Amino acid sequence: MPRRASIFFKLNLLFALALLTLALLFGLFRVTAMHMEERRETLRGMELGRLLHHTRAQDAAVRAAALSEAQFSLLESHALPPGAKEMPPLRVTKAERPRPFFTLYADGNTYYFRSRLSRDPFLVRDDRPAERFAGMQLIFALLLAGLVTLYVLMRRSLLPLRDLHAQIRRFAQGELDIDTSSIRKDEIAAIANEFNDALGQLRRLRASRQLFLRNVMHELKTPLTKGKLALAMMEAGEQTAYLDRLFTRMDELINRLAEIEKLESARLLRRPVAVAALVEKAIAHLYLSRPQGEVFRIALAANATPDVDENLFVSALSNLLDNAAKYADTLPVTVTADGSELCIANAGPPFERDIADYLQPFSRGRNTGGFGLGLSIADTIVRLHGFTMTYTYTEGMHRFCIRFT
């Protein structure tokens, strides 16, 4: 899955954008608060200037009382705390700008006004409480904590999706012995539990079907064996030959049914095997009435070594080769392979129906005497390996190809 299409990528992006927005709002709030505090001290400085101007002719006690009433404290000029920092010049309108006869200092939340006049040295402390907007800072802290908590909870809620995805991939590869149950209470857990219930139902249906097929095959094998024994003790004739063909056909059908039932629970034992060895074993399983060279024209690349379960893949090739040789109008059947695919081609008239119909069990397009299982078995084995089987018909040639990549 592309990283940008991942829901986790979108969640992380959403969280980053929310965090950035919150940071920008907090920064804007701080700048606004600083401007408001600066404006407040500017106005306080103007107020102090007017108060000092009106009390310049008064004695020290009167001046101190007037300052105290306005929430100022008159200090000794040398009493400025050592940690106090000089602030930028006061910002006021041009009409309001006072004469610059004092300097503003800040020590934490306390502001000091120091005279620049040598004839009137003074140090005044602003006793009015500074407005630091602590409540708004607390709100931003709570919002940040809530955002982080929500992100963690959402991510934890979505993490089971990865495990569910892995389990579904295993199911797609044919495994049914998986467990996706969850004790959580959210929607993802509900999906996982519903999927687990569906898997349980599939396992029960598969077990019932396997039991049914085995019982049917067992019940058919018993009278079939007895019939063959009785036939062997009968005098040979036209009727016995007919019965022998009938029993042989029934036995082949039962064996094919057993092969299909076995594929449903197959566990692949894969290893690299040369295509030449696979084709050789598949041809050896056929009952050819003519020399191999007359039936098949084989051209295989030496580097064609797919990773397969040898026994199952040979069975698939046997079915494809048998069909190609049996239904070909003219021989030989062509078998070619390179590093990426193996193809089997034979001459013949086009199929009467779509190829998808012939990949279904017990599907026959012509009166060929077969059971219509060969292509279905081959297609099932190819899909179990994760390969793809393609079919084309051009210029009177049927062409089945198994792609290994």
N, C-alpha and C positions, 0 to 999 in steps of 0.2 A: 504494500500500500504506500502511495506517495506520502512523504512526511507532511506536506501541506494539507492533505486530505484527512489527516488523522484528527480525531476529536480531541486528543490530548494536546496537539499543536494549537488548535483553536481555543481550547481552554486556557493554555498558557498565554496565548496572545491576548485573550480577553482580560486575564488577570494583570498582564503587563500594562495594558491600556488603562485599566481601572486604577492601578497603582500610580501610573504617570499622571492621570487626571487628578487624583487625590493629592499628589505631591505639588502639582501646579497650583491647585486651589489653596493648599497650605502656604506655599510661597507667596501667592498673591495676598493672602490674609496677613502674613508677617509684614510684607512691604506696606500694606495699608495701615496696619497697626503702628508701624514705626513712623509713618507720616503723621498719623493722628497724634502720637505721643510727642513728636517734634513740634507739631502745631500747638499742642497744649502748652509745652514749655516756652514756645515763642510768645504766646499770649501771657503766660505767667511772667516772662521777662519784661514785657511791655507794662504789665501791671506793677511789677517791682520798680521799673523806671519812673512811672508816674508817682508812686508812693514815695520814693526817695526824693523826687523833685519837690513834692509838696511839703516834705519834712526836713528839707535841707537847712532851714533856719531854726529848727527845733533842737532841743537838747537831746542827748543820747537816750534818756529814759522814755521820752515821748516817741522818739523814732522807733525804739525797740517795742513799745506797746503797740504802735500802729502796724509794725511788721508782724507781730505775734497775732494780731487780730486777723490779718490776711493770710495766716498760716505760713509765715516765714520766721526763721530764727536768725538773729544777728549773732555772728561768731567772730572770734578773733581772726585777723587776716592770715595768720600762720596756721590755723586749725584745719586746713584742707587735708582730708585723708590722703595718705601716700598712694593709694590705689586708684584715686580718681583720675579719669581720663578727660582730656579736653574735647568738647564736642564741636562740630562744624558751626559756622556762624548761623544765627537765627534767620529763618526764612519768613519774611512777611512781605506784604505789598509795599510798593515804593512810598505810598502815602503814609503808611503806618510805621515805616522803618525808624526805629529810635536811634539816638546817638549811640555809637558803639563804645560805651564807657564801662562795660563789664564782659567777662568771658564765662561761658557755660561749661560746667564740668559734671560728669556722671560717675557715681560710685555705686554700681549695682542698680537698685531701684531709687536711689536718692540723687537729687540734682543740687548743684551749688552754683551760685552766681558770685564771681570775684570781680571786684572793682579794678579798673585800669587807671583810675585817677590817683595820682600820687598825693594830691592834697586831701583826698577823701577815701582812704583805703578801707575797704570793708569786705566781709565774706558773709553771704546770706545763704542759708539752707532752705530749700523748698520742703516744707513739712506736709504738703498735701499728698496723699497716697497716690503712687503711680498706677496707672491703669495698664495692666499687662495682659488682659484678656485671657486669664488662665482658664476660664470656662470653655472658651473656644478651642484652646489647645487640648484640653481634655477630650472634647468632642472629636477632634481630629485623631487623637490617639485611639479612642474607642472605635472610630470608623476603620482605621488601619487594622486594629486587632480583629474586628469583625470581618474585614475583607480577607485577611490571611486565613482566618478560621474557616470561612466559607470555601476558599480555594482548596484547603487541605481536605475538608469533608467531601467536596465534589470530586476531587481527584481520587480519594479513597473509594468513593462510590463507583467510579468508572473503571478502576483497576481490574475488577473481575471480568470486564469485557475482553481483556487480553487472554485470560485463561479460557473464557468461553470460546473465543475465536480459535485458539489452539485445539480445543476439544472438537469443535465443528470441523476443522481441517482433518483431524483424525477420523471423524465419522465419514467425511467425504472420501477418504482413502479406503473405506470398507470396514473400519473398526466399529464395533458396537459395544464392546466392553469398556465403556467410559462412564464417568459419573460427573454430571454438571449440577448436582443439587446444591442449594445454598440456603443458609439459615437467616440471611438478611431479609429485610422487609421492603426493599425498594423495587422499582420496575425492572431493573436488570436481573435481580434475583428471581422475580416472577417469570421472566423469559427463560432464565436458566432452568428453573424448576419445571416449567412446561415442556421445555426441550428434553429434560431428563425423563419426564413421564412418557413423552413420545418414544424415546429410545427404549424404555422398558416395554412399551407396547410392541415395538418392532422386534425386540428380542423374543418376546413371547410368541409373536406370530411366526418368526423364523423357526423357533423351536418346534412349534406345532406343525409347521409345514415339513420340516425335516423328519419329524416323527411319522407324519402321514406318508411321505415318500418312502421311508425305510420300510414301513409296514406293507405298503403296496408292493414294493419290490420284493420283499420277503415272501408275500403271499403269491406273487407271480412266479417267483423262482421255484417254489416247491412243485406246483403242477407241471411247470416247464421241464424240470429235471425228470420227473416221473414219466412225462410224455416222451422224452428222448430215450429213456431206458426202455420203455415199451416199444418205441419205434425201432430200436436196435435189435430187438428180438423178433421183429416182423420180417417176412420175406420181402426182398427188395422188389419194387415195382413203381408204376407211375404214381400211385397214391402215396407211397412212402416217400418218394422224391418230393412231392408237393408238401407233405407234412414236414419233411426235413427243412425245406426252404422257409416254411411258416415258422417253425420253431427257431431257426437261425435268426430270422427277422425279429421275432419277439425278444430273443436274447440280446440282440444288438440294441433294441430300443431300451431295454432295462439297463444295459451298460451305459448308454448315453444319459439316461436319467440319473444314474449314480454319479456320472461325471459332472453333470450340472449341479447336483446337490453338494458335491465335494467342493466345487468352485466357490460356493456361497460362504464357506468357512475356511477358505484357503489362507494360509500364512506364507507369504513369499520368502523364499530363501535365495536371495539374489547374489550373483557374482558375475564378473565379466566372462562371457563365453563368445568364442568366435562364431560368426554367422555361418561359416562353412560347416562347423561341427553341428550346429543346430539343424541346418538344412539336411545334412547327411543322416542324422538320426530321425528326422521327420519323414524322409523318403523311405527309410528302413521300416517304418511302421505301416507303410502302404502295401497293399497286395497288388503289385504290378503284373499285368499279364504280358507285358512287353519289356524289352531291355530299358534300363533307366535312361540311357543316352537318346533313345527314340522318343521318350515321354517328356524329358526335361532338358532344356538348354540353360546351363547355369553359368553365371558370370558374377563372382563375388569379390569384393575388395578385401585385401588382406587386413586392413585396419578397422574392419567392421566388427567390433566386439562390444555389443550392448550388455548392460548390467541387467540380467534376467534371472528368473527362477527357471532353471533348465528344463525340468520335467514339464511344467505347465506351458512354457513357451513352445516346446517341441510339439505338444498336443495342439496348440493353436496353428502352428505351421502345417501339421499333418492334415488338419481339417481344410485349410486353404488350398494346399497342394492337391488333396484328394478331390475337392470340388472342381478345381481348375482342370485337372486331368480327366475327370469323369464327364464334364459338360462341354469340353472343348470340341469344336467342329473339326479342327485340324491340329495335329501335334507337330512340333513339341511346344510345351508350356515354357515360357521364359521366366527365369528366376534371376533377378539382379539385386545387388546390394552395394551401398557405399557406407561411409561412416555415419550417415544420418538416417537412412531408411532402407527398408527391404521391400521389393516389389515383385508381385507375381502376376503375369499377364497371360491370357489365353484368348483365342479367337472364338467367336460365337455370336449368336443373335442377341439383340438387346433384351434386358429383363422386361417382363410384362408389367411389373409394378415398380414403385420407388424402392431404392436400395434399403431404406429404413424398414420396410416390411420384411425383407429377407433376413434382417438381423434379429428378428423376433423368433423365439422357439417355435418349432412345428409350423414353419412357414414354407410353402412350396409354390413355385410359380408354374412349373411344368410337371407333367406326369413322369417323374424321374425315378420313382420308387424309393426315394430317401425320406428321412424324417424331418428335414428342415432344421436340424440342430447344428450343423457344422459351422455356419457363419455366426450363429448366435454364440456358440462356445468360443470361437476365435475372438470375436469382438469383446466378450466378457474378460477373457484372459488379457487381451491388449490393454483394456481400461484398468484392470487391476495393477498393471505395471506402470500406469501413469502415461502410457504411450497413446498415440492416436492412429486409427485405421481409416484411410481415405479410399474412396472408390471413384473411378472415372471410366467412361466408355467412349472411345474415339476410334473412328475408322475400323469398326468391327472388332475391337479388342477390349475385353474386360481387364481392368488393371486395379488390383488391390495393393495398397502400400501401407506398411507399418512404419510410422515415423518415431524414431527413438529420442528426438529432442523436442 
